[in-house]
Amino acid sequence: MMNPDWSKVINNAVEVLQKSDNGIVLLDMYNTILTPEEAAFNKITVTPYNALKFIQEQFLSLGFDIYKKENRIKMIALLEEIDRQMNEKRKAKL
């Protein structure tokens, strides 16, 4: 089994949300996400797609269901604990 590149998936999710308009992204025939301005300027035919569903499918393919609230809460708690411990290590070195 291949090791997932979480950084790439997270960066892609952020990009999807930044390019979404009220939770909708526009995909061209190659599944490239475009802003409405890009699509109109370049006269590209696009299909509207639910941004959150797009993100959920990416994370589900890696085994993480972001729609489960308890998973999101646990992930936030994990990240906060990692930050706390890293800050403690930095303080201990000073």
C-alpha positions in Angstrom: 0.0 0.0 0.0 1.3 3.4 -0.9 1.9 6.0 1.8 -0.5 8.9 1.3 0.9 12.4 0.9 -1.3 14.2 3.5 0.4 17.5 2.8 -0.7 17.4 -0.8 -4.3 16.4 0.1 -4.6 19.1 2.7 -3.2 21.8 0.4 -5.6 20.6 -2.3 -8.5 20.8 0.1 -7.6 24.4 1.1 -7.3 25.3 -2.6 -10.7 23.8 -3.3 -12.3 25.8 -0.5 -10.6 29.0 -1.6 -11.9 28.5 -5.2 -15.4 27.5 -4.1 -18.3 29.8 -4.3 -21.0 29.0 -1.7 -19.6 25.5 -1.5 -19.5 24.9 -5.3 -16.4 24.5 -7.4 -16.3 24.4 -11.2 -14.5 21.5 -12.9 -13.4 21.4 -16.5 -13.3 18.2 -18.5 -10.0 17.3 -16.9 -11.3 17.8 -13.4 -9.2 20.9 -12.9 -10.8 23.3 -10.5 -11.4 26.8 -12.0 -12.8 30.0 -10.6 -15.8 31.4 -12.4 -13.6 34.2 -13.7 -11.0 31.7 -15.2 -13.8 29.7 -16.9 -15.4 32.8 -18.3 -12.2 34.5 -19.5 -10.9 31.3 -21.1 -14.3 30.3 -22.4 -14.0 26.9 -20.8 -17.0 24.7 -20.3 -17.3 23.7 -16.7 -19.5 21.5 -14.5 -20.5 22.7 -11.0 -19.5 20.3 -8.2 -20.0 20.2 -4.4 -16.7 21.3 -2.9 -17.2 19.6 0.4 -18.1 16.3 -1.4 -15.0 16.6 -3.5 -12.8 17.1 -0.3 -14.6 14.3 1.5 -13.9 11.8 -1.3 -10.2 12.7 -1.3 -9.9 12.1 2.4 -12.1 9.0 2.4 -9.8 7.5 -0.3 -7.0 7.9 2.4 -9.1 6.3 5.1 -10.2 9.5 7.0 -13.9 10.5 7.1 -13.9 14.3 7.6 -17.7 14.3 7.8 -17.6 12.4 11.1 -17.6 15.2 13.7 -15.7 13.0 16.3 -12.9 12.5 13.7 -12.5 16.2 13.2 -12.6 16.9 17.0 -9.9 14.2 17.6 -7.8 15.6 14.8 -8.0 19.1 16.3 -7.1 17.8 19.7 -4.2 15.9 18.3 -2.8 19.0 16.5 -3.3 21.1 19.6 -1.4 18.6 21.7 1.4 18.4 19.2 1.7 22.2 19.2 1.6 22.2 23.0 4.4 19.7 23.3 6.5 21.4 20.7 6.2 24.7 22.5 7.3 22.9 25.8 10.3 21.5 24.0 11.3 24.9 22.7 10.9 26.5 26.2 13.0 23.7 27.7 15.8 24.4 25.3 15.9 28.1 26.3 
